[in-house]
Amino acid sequence: GLATARRLGQRHRLLIVDKDAAALGHAEAALAEEGYDVRSATCDVTDKDDVSRLAATAMDLGGLRALAYVAGISPNGGSWQAIMRVNLVGAALVERAFLPLANEGAAALFVSSSAAHVPLSLSEAVLDVLASPLAGNFLDRLPEALGEIAPIMAYLLSKRGLNTMVRNRAWDWGQRDARIVSLSPGAIDTPMGRFENQRSPMKAELLRKMPLRREGTMLEIADAVEFLVSDRASYITGTDMLVDGGSSAGKPG
């Protein structure tokens, strides 16, 4: 989040958001000290009222030019319900609340994951549920359609659903001459990534099978975010950019 804020703050006024007020205060102070034009607002992205208040704050500051949704929970970061709420439901709440704020040329970017590209055999019933994350009974319908859900499966499904949301919402954003995209990072060296690595002994083997044979950096993801929300990407919408060092391509043979 901070890497993205620092990059986008070179061209935009910033409104940074976090659920943790203390962490948010430290981040705002650090960015202000570095010379950024920055404001902050606490928000729980899974709370519709909180998200509405956040959108009102953004409107008071002049509307939306670039949105970067980087909130997420990893497979070992919570229950399957928590993962779905933050990774997909929260993203959908933010998308709906911020669309009316979008100025001409605005872009909304949602950070997904290369996990969204893992081949899964999903029934039409499951796909239908994933396409409606704001339905009031979403978290009840998902296990009814799929059965027992482990956190890793919830993570895969949440990111698949996020990419689906971007495709489905592109028309509505286009009516405001605005864009919506997703970005799917692979193995990136972040605090959350290190947390997952400690619980994934096969990670080193996976890296050896990648064409680039290394993790990506936060700055490399910030480069991709900066491009996708900029006018240089003005004809890119309703789609996903995979930034995974070739892990989806893998090693021949």
C-alpha positions as a Markdown table, in Angstrom:
| # | Residue | x | y | z |
|---|---|---|---|---|
| 1 | Gly | 0.0 | 0.0 | 0.0 |
| 2 | Leu | 2.7 | 2.5 | 0.9 |
| 3 | Ala | 4.7 | 1.7 | -2.2 |
| 4 | Thr | 1.7 | 2.4 | -4.3 |
| 5 | Ala | 0.9 | 5.6 | -2.4 |
| 6 | Arg | 4.4 | 6.9 | -2.9 |
| 7 | Arg | 4.3 | 6.2 | -6.6 |
| 8 | Leu | 0.8 | 7.6 | -7.2 |
| 9 | Gly | 1.5 | 10.5 | -4.9 |
| 10 | Gln | 4.1 | 11.9 | -7.4 |
| 11 | Arg | 1.2 | 12.9 | -9.7 |
| 12 | His | -1.9 | 12.9 | -7.4 |
| 13 | Arg | -3.2 | 14.2 | -4.1 |
| 14 | Leu | -3.5 | 11.2 | -1.8 |
| 15 | Leu | -6.3 | 9.9 | 0.3 |
| 16 | Ile | -4.8 | 6.9 | 2.1 |
| 17 | Val | -7.0 | 4.4 | 4.0 |
| 18 | Asp | -6.6 | 1.8 | 6.7 |
| 19 | Lys | -8.7 | 0.1 | 9.3 |
| 20 | Asp | -5.9 | 0.5 | 11.9 |
| 21 | Ala | -5.9 | 4.2 | 13.0 |
| 22 | Ala | -2.5 | 4.1 | 14.6 |
| 23 | Ala | -0.8 | 2.6 | 11.5 |
| 24 | Leu | -2.7 | 5.0 | 9.3 |
| 25 | Gly | -1.5 | 8.0 | 11.4 |
| 26 | His | 2.2 | 6.8 | 11.1 |
| 27 | Ala | 1.8 | 6.4 | 7.3 |
| 28 | Glu | 0.2 | 9.8 | 6.8 |
| 29 | Ala | 2.9 | 11.5 | 8.9 |
| 30 | Ala | 5.7 | 9.7 | 7.0 |
| 31 | Leu | 4.3 | 10.7 | 3.6 |
| 32 | Ala | 3.7 | 14.3 | 4.7 |
| 33 | Glu | 7.2 | 14.5 | 5.9 |
| 34 | Glu | 8.4 | 13.3 | 2.5 |
| 35 | Gly | 6.5 | 16.1 | 0.8 |
| 36 | Tyr | 3.3 | 14.4 | -0.4 |
| 37 | Asp | -0.1 | 16.1 | -0.4 |
| 38 | Val | -1.8 | 13.5 | 1.7 |
| 39 | Arg | -5.0 | 13.0 | 3.8 |
| 40 | Ser | -6.1 | 9.9 | 5.6 |
| 41 | Ala | -9.4 | 8.2 | 6.6 |
| 42 | Thr | -10.0 | 5.1 | 8.7 |
| 43 | Cys | -12.3 | 2.6 | 7.0 |
| 44 | Asp | -13.3 | -1.1 | 7.4 |
| 45 | Val | -13.9 | -2.0 | 3.7 |
| 46 | Thr | -16.3 | -4.8 | 4.8 |
| 47 | Asp | -18.6 | -2.2 | 6.4 |
| 48 | Lys | -21.0 | -0.6 | 3.9 |
| 49 | Asp | -21.6 | 2.5 | 6.1 |
| 50 | Asp | -17.8 | 3.0 | 6.6 |
| 51 | Val | -17.3 | 2.7 | 2.8 |
| 52 | Ser | -20.0 | 5.3 | 2.2 |
| 53 | Arg | -18.4 | 7.7 | 4.6 |
| 54 | Leu | -15.1 | 7.1 | 2.8 |
| 55 | Ala | -16.6 | 7.9 | -0.5 |
| 56 | Ala | -18.1 | 11.1 | 0.9 |
| 57 | Thr | -14.7 | 12.2 | 2.1 |
| 58 | Ala | -13.2 | 11.6 | -1.3 |
| 59 | Met | -16.0 | 13.6 | -2.9 |
| 60 | Asp | -15.3 | 16.5 | -0.6 |
| 61 | Leu | -11.7 | 16.4 | -1.7 |
| 62 | Gly | -12.6 | 16.7 | -5.4 |
| 63 | Gly | -13.7 | 13.3 | -6.6 |
| 64 | Leu | -11.8 | 10.4 | -8.1 |
| 65 | Arg | -9.0 | 10.3 | -10.6 |
| 66 | Ala | -7.2 | 7.0 | -9.5 |
| 67 | Leu | -8.3 | 4.3 | -7.1 |
| 68 | Ala | -6.0 | 1.6 | -6.0 |
| 69 | Tyr | -7.6 | -1.1 | -3.9 |
| 70 | Val | -4.8 | -3.1 | -2.3 |
| 71 | Ala | -6.6 | -4.5 | 0.8 |
| 72 | Gly | -6.4 | -8.3 | 1.0 |
| 73 | Ile | -6.1 | -11.3 | 3.3 |
| 74 | Ser | -3.8 | -14.2 | 2.4 |
| 75 | Pro | -4.7 | -17.9 | 2.7 |
| 76 | Asn | -3.1 | -18.1 | 6.2 |
| 77 | Gly | -4.4 | -14.7 | 7.3 |
| 78 | Gly | -7.9 | -15.6 | 8.4 |
| 79 | Ser | -11.0 | -17.7 | 8.1 |
| 80 | Trp | -12.5 | -18.4 | 4.7 |
| 81 | Gln | -15.3 | -15.9 | 5.6 |
| 82 | Ala | -12.9 | -13.2 | 6.4 |
| 83 | Ile | -10.9 | -13.8 | 3.2 |
| 84 | Met | -14.1 | -13.5 | 1.1 |
| 85 | Arg | -15.3 | -10.4 | 2.9 |
| 86 | Val | -12.1 | -8.4 | 2.5 |
| 87 | Asn | -10.8 | -9.7 | -0.9 |
| 88 | Leu | -14.1 | -9.7 | -2.7 |
| 89 | Val | -17.1 | -8.2 | -0.8 |
| 90 | Gly | -15.1 | -5.2 | 0.4 |
| 91 | Ala | -13.7 | -4.6 | -3.1 |
| 92 | Ala | -17.3 | -4.7 | -4.5 |
| 93 | Leu | -18.5 | -2.3 | -1.8 |
| 94 | Val | -15.7 | 0.2 | -2.7 |
| 95 | Glu | -16.3 | -0.2 | -6.4 |
| 96 | Arg | -20.0 | 0.6 | -6.1 |
| 97 | Ala | -19.4 | 3.5 | -3.7 |
| 98 | Phe | -16.7 | 5.2 | -5.8 |
| 99 | Leu | -18.2 | 4.8 | -9.3 |
| 100 | Pro | -20.3 | 8.0 | -8.9 |
| 101 | Leu | -17.2 | 9.9 | -7.9 |
| 102 | Ala | -15.3 | 9.0 | -11.1 |
| 103 | Asn | -14.2 | 12.0 | -13.1 |
| 104 | Glu | -13.6 | 11.7 | -16.9 |
| 105 | Gly | -10.5 | 9.6 | -17.4 |
| 106 | Ala | -10.6 | 8.1 | -14.0 |
| 107 | Ala | -9.3 | 4.6 | -13.4 |
| 108 | Ala | -10.0 | 2.1 | -10.6 |
| 109 | Leu | -7.5 | -0.7 | -10.0 |
| 110 | Phe | -8.1 | -3.7 | -7.8 |
| 111 | Val | -5.1 | -5.9 | -6.8 |
| 112 | Ser | -6.0 | -9.5 | -7.4 |
| 113 | Ser | -3.5 | -12.4 | -7.6 |
| 114 | Ser | -2.0 | -14.9 | -9.9 |
| 115 | Ala | -4.1 | -17.3 | -7.9 |
| 116 | Ala | -7.1 | -16.1 | -9.9 |
| 117 | His | -5.5 | -17.8 | -12.9 |
| 118 | Val | -5.2 | -21.3 | -11.3 |
| 119 | Pro | -7.3 | -23.7 | -13.3 |
| 120 | Leu | -10.4 | -24.7 | -11.3 |
| 121 | Ser | -13.4 | -26.8 | -12.3 |
| 122 | Leu | -16.2 | -24.7 | -10.9 |
| 123 | Ser | -19.9 | -25.3 | -11.4 |
| 124 | Glu | -22.2 | -22.8 | -12.9 |
| 125 | Ala | -23.8 | -22.5 | -9.5 |
| 126 | Val | -20.5 | -21.4 | -7.9 |
| 127 | Leu | -19.8 | -19.0 | -10.7 |
| 128 | Asp | -23.2 | -17.4 | -10.3 |
| 129 | Val | -22.6 | -16.9 | -6.6 |
| 130 | Leu | -19.1 | -15.4 | -7.2 |
| 131 | Ala | -20.7 | -12.9 | -9.7 |
| 132 | Ser | -22.9 | -11.5 | -7.0 |
| 133 | Pro | -20.7 | -10.6 | -4.0 |
| 134 | Leu | -23.1 | -7.9 | -2.8 |
| 135 | Ala | -26.0 | -10.3 | -2.4 |
| 136 | Gly | -27.2 | -10.3 | 1.2 |
| 137 | Asn | -26.8 | -14.0 | 1.5 |
| 138 | Phe | -23.5 | -14.3 | -0.4 |
| 139 | Leu | -21.6 | -16.0 | 2.4 |
| 140 | Asp | -24.4 | -18.5 | 2.9 |
| 141 | Arg | -24.9 | -19.3 | -0.8 |
| 142 | Leu | -21.2 | -20.0 | -1.4 |
| 143 | Pro | -20.9 | -23.1 | 0.8 |
| 144 | Glu | -24.3 | -24.3 | -0.3 |
| 145 | Ala | -23.0 | -24.3 | -3.9 |
| 146 | Leu | -19.5 | -25.5 | -3.2 |
| 147 | Gly | -19.5 | -27.5 | 0.1 |
| 148 | Glu | -16.9 | -27.1 | 2.8 |
| 149 | Ile | -14.5 | -24.2 | 2.0 |
| 150 | Ala | -10.9 | -24.1 | 3.2 |
| 151 | Pro | -9.1 | -20.8 | 3.5 |
| 152 | Ile | -6.8 | -21.5 | 0.4 |
| 153 | Met | -9.9 | -22.3 | -1.7 |
| 154 | Ala | -11.6 | -19.1 | -0.4 |
| 155 | Tyr | -8.5 | -17.1 | -1.5 |
| 156 | Leu | -8.5 | -18.6 | -5.0 |
| 157 | Leu | -12.3 | -18.0 | -5.3 |
| 158 | Ser | -12.1 | -14.4 | -4.0 |
| 159 | Lys | -9.5 | -13.5 | -6.6 |
| 160 | Arg | -11.4 | -15.2 | -9.3 |
| 161 | Gly | -14.5 | -13.3 | -8.3 |
| 162 | Leu | -12.6 | -10.1 | -8.2 |
| 163 | Asn | -11.4 | -10.4 | -11.8 |
| 164 | Thr | -15.0 | -11.3 | -12.7 |
| 165 | Met | -16.2 | -8.2 | -11.0 |
| 166 | Val | -13.8 | -6.0 | -13.1 |
| 167 | Arg | -15.1 | -7.5 | -16.3 |
| 168 | Asn | -18.7 | -7.2 | -15.3 |
| 169 | Arg | -18.4 | -3.6 | -14.2 |
| 170 | Ala | -16.5 | -2.2 | -17.1 |
| 171 | Trp | -19.6 | -1.1 | -18.9 |
| 172 | Asp | -20.8 | 1.0 | -16.0 |
| 173 | Trp | -17.4 | 2.7 | -15.6 |
| 174 | Gly | -17.3 | 3.3 | -19.3 |
| 175 | Gln | -20.5 | 5.3 | -19.1 |
| 176 | Arg | -18.6 | 7.8 | -17.1 |
| 177 | Asp | -15.6 | 7.7 | -19.5 |
| 178 | Ala | -13.7 | 5.9 | -16.8 |
| 179 | Arg | -11.9 | 2.6 | -16.6 |
| 180 | Ile | -11.7 | -0.4 | -14.2 |
| 181 | Val | -9.0 | -3.0 | -14.2 |
| 182 | Ser | -7.4 | -5.7 | -12.0 |
| 183 | Leu | -3.7 | -6.5 | -11.5 |
| 184 | Ser | -2.7 | -10.1 | -10.6 |
| 185 | Pro | 0.8 | -10.2 | -8.9 |
| 186 | Gly | 2.6 | -13.5 | -8.5 |
| 187 | Ala | 5.2 | -14.1 | -5.8 |
| 188 | Ile | 6.1 | -10.6 | -4.5 |
| 189 | Asp | 8.4 | -9.8 | -1.6 |
| 190 | Thr | 6.0 | -8.2 | 0.8 |
| 191 | Pro | 5.4 | -8.6 | 4.6 |
| 192 | Met | 2.3 | -10.7 | 3.8 |
| 193 | Gly | 4.3 | -12.7 | 1.2 |
| 194 | Arg | 7.0 | -13.5 | 3.8 |
| 195 | Phe | 4.3 | -14.6 | 6.3 |
| 196 | Glu | 3.0 | -17.0 | 3.7 |
| 197 | Asn | 6.4 | -18.2 | 2.8 |
| 198 | Gln | 7.1 | -19.4 | 6.3 |
| 199 | Arg | 4.0 | -21.6 | 6.0 |
| 200 | Ser | 4.7 | -22.8 | 2.4 |
| 201 | Pro | 7.8 | -25.1 | 2.3 |
| 202 | Met | 7.3 | -25.7 | -1.4 |
| 203 | Lys | 7.9 | -22.0 | -2.2 |
| 204 | Ala | 11.6 | -22.4 | -3.1 |
| 205 | Glu | 10.7 | -25.2 | -5.6 |
| 206 | Leu | 8.0 | -23.0 | -7.2 |
| 207 | Leu | 10.5 | -20.2 | -7.6 |
| 208 | Arg | 13.0 | -22.5 | -9.4 |
| 209 | Lys | 10.3 | -23.4 | -11.9 |
| 210 | Met | 9.6 | -19.7 | -12.7 |
| 211 | Pro | 11.2 | -18.3 | -15.9 |
| 212 | Leu | 12.6 | -15.3 | -13.9 |
| 213 | Arg | 13.5 | -17.5 | -10.9 |
| 214 | Arg | 12.9 | -14.9 | -8.3 |
| 215 | Glu | 10.2 | -13.0 | -6.4 |
| 216 | Gly | 9.0 | -9.6 | -7.7 |
| 217 | Thr | 9.4 | -6.4 | -5.7 |
| 218 | Met | 6.8 | -4.0 | -4.4 |
| 219 | Leu | 8.3 | -1.3 | -6.7 |
| 220 | Glu | 7.7 | -3.5 | -9.7 |
| 221 | Ile | 4.1 | -3.8 | -8.8 |
| 222 | Ala | 3.9 | -0.1 | -8.2 |
| 223 | Asp | 5.3 | 0.4 | -11.7 |
| 224 | Ala | 2.4 | -1.7 | -13.1 |
| 225 | Val | -0.2 | 0.1 | -10.9 |
| 226 | Glu | 1.1 | 3.5 | -12.1 |
| 227 | Phe | 0.8 | 2.5 | -15.7 |
| 228 | Leu | -2.7 | 1.0 | -15.5 |
| 229 | Val | -4.2 | 4.1 | -13.8 |
| 230 | Ser | -2.4 | 6.5 | -16.1 |
| 231 | Asp | -3.5 | 7.9 | -19.4 |
| 232 | Arg | -1.0 | 5.7 | -21.1 |
| 233 | Ala | -3.4 | 2.8 | -20.4 |
| 234 | Ser | -6.4 | 4.8 | -21.6 |
| 235 | Tyr | -7.7 | 1.9 | -23.8 |
| 236 | Ile | -7.4 | -0.8 | -21.2 |
| 237 | Thr | -10.5 | -1.6 | -19.2 |
| 238 | Gly | -12.5 | -4.6 | -18.0 |
| 239 | Thr | -9.5 | -6.9 | -18.0 |
| 240 | Asp | -6.6 | -8.2 | -15.8 |
| 241 | Met | -2.9 | -7.7 | -16.0 |
| 242 | Leu | -0.8 | -10.7 | -14.9 |
| 243 | Val | 2.5 | -9.7 | -13.3 |
| 244 | Asp | 4.0 | -13.0 | -12.1 |
| 245 | Gly | 7.5 | -13.4 | -13.4 |
| 246 | Gly | 6.2 | -16.0 | -15.8 |
| 247 | Ser | 5.0 | -18.4 | -13.1 |
| 248 | Ser | 1.8 | -19.1 | -15.0 |
| 249 | Ala | 3.9 | -20.0 | -18.0 |
| 250 | Gly | 6.2 | -22.3 | -15.9 |
| 251 | Lys | 9.1 | -24.4 | -17.0 |
| 252 | Pro | 8.9 | -26.3 | -20.3 |
| 253 | Gly | 8.6 | -30.0 | -19.9 |
